[in-house]
Amino acid sequence: MDQSVPPIRFNPNVSNELVLVSVTARRDALFQGIDRFLIDIYEHIDSSEARVANMRFETLVHSCPTNEL
């Protein structure tokens, strides 16, 4: 679904196996989770651990300029 209100729909009277989720709500939840994780991890580590975390993070994140797609 796209931009559903409410963003998650489940009705066990229809099906116990069917859950409808808004694509935009799922995207927003993913990015909110990433933001919270990064804030939490950097609040609870010392400066030497932060350097290691930064190096690991840089290996995980890759960018691709849109003009190259």
N, C-alpha and C positions, 0 to 999 in steps of 0.2 A: 504494500500500500504506500501511497505517498501523501504526506501531510494529513494523516487521519486524526480525528478528534473523537475519542481519546486515542493516543498513539499506539496503545496495545489493546487488542480485542481478543477476548477468550470467552466462549460460551459453552460450558460442558453439556448443555442440553442439545447443542448442535453436534459437537465432537470433542472428545477428550484429547484428541491428537492434533487439533488445529488451533494455531495461535497466529493471529495477524499482527504484524509489527510495521509501523511506519518506517520507511527507509530513512527519512530525515531524522526521526527520533533516534533510530539506531546509530546513525552517524554522529549525532550530537552526544549521545551517551558514550560512544567510543572515545571521542576527543576529550570529553570531560574527565573520563577515567584516566587517560594519558596525562592530562594536566595535573590531576590530583596525585597520581603516582610520582611524577617528577618533583612536584613540590614536597611531598612527604619524604622521598628518598634524600633530597638535598637538605632537609631540615634535620635529619637524624644521622648525618655522617660528618666526620671531621675533615679538615682540609686535604689530608693525604688521600683519604677515601674519595673525596670529591674529584681529585685529579684522575684517579683510576676510573671513576664513573664517567667523567667527561670523555676519556679516551674510548671507553666501551661504547658510549652513546654515539660518538663520531663514526665508529665503524658500522653502527646499525642504521644510521640515517644517510640516505643517498638522495641527491636531487637530480632532476632532469629538466633542463630549461624547456619551456613549452615550444620554443621555436625548433627544437630538435625532434619533436614527435611527428 
